[in-house]
Amino acid sequence: MGTDGERGAAGESARPWDQGELLRLMDVRRDGPGRYTAPAHGSTGRNVVEAGQLLADAVVAASKEIPGQRVASASMVFSRAARHDAEIAVELDVPHSGRTYSTVLAQVKQEDRLRCAGLILMGADADDLIGSTAPMPDVPAPDALRAFEEPGMQVQGRELRIVDDAYDRDPRHVGPPELFVWTRFADAPPVACLHTALMTQSVTHWTIAAALRPHAGYSEAQAHKTISTGISKATVAYHDDVDVTQWLLYANQVVYTGRGGTQSEGRVYDQAGRLVASYTVYGMIRPLVHRPSDPGMVL
């Protein structure tokens, strides 16, 4: 689906999670000068929109605002959670529009309240003067791995394969603070910025799980139950064109965990070893605090 898809309304039942629904949510529609709207998904069990989806909304909006340039980098701070059952507005300001680079300030709002804010660098393409790439990690190819079928993480039309079955909800299992994840989608989106959006949506998925791996007694199974987790900031650099119908490797390495937070570095490679993006993610890991006056808004 694209921008002409049916808009969700507050209180509407959620649609099934599939590739088309992800595209419908991220293919934001222009609603006026510098303003774009993402539809609601509908009511869900945990009514919190993923950080990667919000960042992808802003990336698509910036791509439509300055169609002659591509997104070179995008960074966003996630200050307050957004809900699935209400539409989302992306408001853009362009303080500098240049022939080589342009600067886009993005504010993501829901019901007129700021949820997250970001800075996007747009750039005109150029031929390589010099070139180099960090080498791809030596991990098994996706065909050598079993399909990942974790309940609650399934999106029809998206395949996931995780090296060493390292995404493990058993708190007795420990490992290094890293996750290597292969992913691909069944169908090609109609425009390049939606390939970018689908790739972006996944960069915030793996930080918390990787940070918990070395610590016996903790796992993703406790998230939002006994420990409070969430993504506080993400920055993505877009290095090359991406095709989400081909296998992409997300290589995630946690470099620090402490003081209630965790910092990771990641890279996205295609199966041939071409580096298409790199990213950093700061996440929160703290004891869960229930706030009856503000349910669902704890990051």
N, C-alpha and C positions, 0 to 999 in steps of 0.2 A: 504494500500500500504506500501511497505518497501523501502529499499535502492535501489532496482532495478526499482522503479517507474520512469516514464518519468521525466526528468529534465525540469524545467521551464526555459525559456529564457527571457532576458530583452525585455520588450515591449509586451510580450505574454498576452493575455486576461486572467483574473483571473478565476480559477476554482471555482465551488460552494463550500461554506464553509460547510464541513461535517467532520465526524470523520476520514474518510479515508484521507482527505486532511490534517488535522492536523498531522496525523501520517506521511504522506509523507514528510511534511515540517520538522518534528522533528527527523525522523529516518535518521540522518546524515550518509553520505557515506564516507568511508576512501579514501582519495586522495593522501596519501603518509605518511611518518613517522610523526606522531603527527599532521596530518592535516586532517580535515573532511569538507565536503561540504553539505550544506542544499540547496535544489532547490528553485527557485523563485516560488511565488504563482501567480504573474501576476498583471497587473495594477488594482488598486482599487480607490474608491472615495477618501479615506484618506490613502495615501500611506506610512503608518508607521507601522512597525512590533511591535506587543505587546512585552513588556519587558519579560513577563512570557514565551513567545515562545523562545526568545533568551537564557534565562536561561536554558530552557529545552533542547535546542540544545547542550549546553555545558555539561549538565548532561548526555545526551545520548553519546556524544563523549567520556567523561571520563569513562563511563561504558564499552565502547568498547575498550578503550585504556588499561584499567586494568580490564580484565574480571573476575579475581579471587576475586575481592573485590566489595563491594556495595558502593554507594554514601551515606555517613553519613551526610554530610553538604555541602551546596553550597551557595556562596555569590557572587553577581555581582553588579558592578557600571555601570549604563547606561549613557555613556558620550555623545553619539551622536546617533540620530535616524537612524535606518536601514529601507530600502524600501522593499516593497513587490515584486517589479518588477525586482529584480536582486538577483542572488544567494548569499548565505552567507557562509563565511569560518570560521571555528573554528580551531584555532591553539593552541596546547597543549604543555606544557613543564612540565616534571615530575622531580622536583629537589630532591625529596626523594621518594623512593619506598621501603617500608618495609613490613615485614610479618604481622604486626598488622595494621598499617596505612600508607597511601601514600598521598603525596601532589601533587596536579595538579594545575598549573597555566593555565588559559584559556584566550585567546584573540579572540573576535568575530569581524571579519572584513568584509567589503563590498567594493569591488573595491579598495582593498589594504589600506583602511582607517579604523582605529580603531573605532568601534562602542561601545563596552563595554568590560570590563575586569573583571575576577573573580578568585576566589580561591575555589577549591573543595577538600574536605577531603574524601578520600576513606578508607574503613575499612574492615577488615576480620570479619565475624560473630563470635559470641561467645555465650555460654549459659548464661542465667541470673544468676548473683550472688545475687543481690537484685532487687527489682522492685517496681515502683509506677507510678501513672499517675494522672495528673490534671483531675478533674471530668469534664464530658461533660456538657455543658449548658443545662438547662431544657427548651427546645423549642419544638414546635409541630413537630411530625413526618412528613416526606414528603407527605405521603398519605393524610394528613389533609390539605394540602396547594394546591392552584391552580397552574397550570403550568405558568412559567414566559415566556412571549412571546414578549419581548421588541424588536421592529424593529431594525435591525442592530446588534443584539447580538445573533441571532439564528445560531446554528450549528446543522445540521441534524445529528441525532444519539446521541445528548446530551440533557438531560433533566435538567431543572433548576427549583427549587422551592425556593422562598424567604419568610422568616418568616415576617409576618405582612405587606407584600407587601412594604417593606421598601425601595426598590430601586425605587425611585419616582422622576420623572423629573419635577414635579410641584414645582417651587421655593417658593410657599406659604406654603407647607407642611414641618413641622419640626419634628425632633425626636432626640433621643440620638445618639451619634457618633459611631454607631455599625451596622453591618449587619450580619445576619445569613443566609447562603445560602446552600441549598442541591443541589448536582449535581450527575449525573451518566451517563455513556455511554452505548450504546446498545450492542457493541461488545467488546470482550476481545482482546487486542493486543497480538501478538504472544510471546513476551518476557517481562520479568519483568521491564526492564528499560524503556519500552514504556508506561507501566502503570504509572511509576513514572513521565514520561514526561507529560502525559495528566493531572496528578494531579498537577504538578508544573505549568503548563501553566495558571492555574486559580488563583494562589495565588496573582497575581498583579491586579486582576480585580476590587476589591471592596473598596480599601483604599480611593480613591478620593471621591466616592459617600458617604461613611460613614462619612468622614470629613466634607462634605458640609451639611449633614442632620440637624445639630442644628441651621443653619444660614438662617433665612428668607431672601428671595430674591436671593438665590443661589441654583443651582442644576446642575446635570450632563448635562442638556439641554444646558448650557452655555459653556461647555467644548469645546475648540478649536474654539470658536466663539467670546466670550467676555472675557473669562478667559483662561489662558494657564495652562494646567495640564499635568502631566506625571509622570512616575515612575523613580526615580533617583537611588534607590538601593533596592535590595531584598536579604534576607538571609533565607534559608530554612534548617531546620534540619529534616532528614528522620529517623523516629523512628521504623517503622515496615513496613512489606510488605503491599502493597495496591492493591486492586482490584477495578478498576474504573467502573466495571459493577454493583457494589453495591453502594447504596446511601452513599455519603460522605458529611459531614457537615463542611463547612468553617465558623468558628466563628471568626469574625473580630471586633476588638476593637481599636478605635483611642485613643491614649494616649496623643497626643499633636498636635496642629495646630497653626502655627504662623510663622513669619519671612519668609514667602513665601513657607513654607513647612508643611508637616504633617507626623506624625509617627504613625504606627499602629502595633499591635501585633495580630497574628492569630494562630489558631489551626485547624487541620483537623482530624475529628473523623469518624469512620464508624458508622453504625446505631446501632451497639451493644455497642458503647461507647469506643471502642478501639482507642487510640490516635496514628495516623499513621504519623503525621508530625506537626511541628510548624514553624512559620515564623515571620519575621519582615519586614516591607516595609516602605521606606521613599519616599514620593511623593512630587511633586511640585504643588503649587496652587498660581498663580500670574496673574496680569493683562496681557492680551494678547498683545504682541508686534509683529507687522508685520515686517519681515525682507526681503524686496524684493530681496536682494542680496543672500539670503540663504533660499528660501522657503521650507517649510516642514521639516526643520531640528531643529525647536524649540521644546525642551522638556518642 
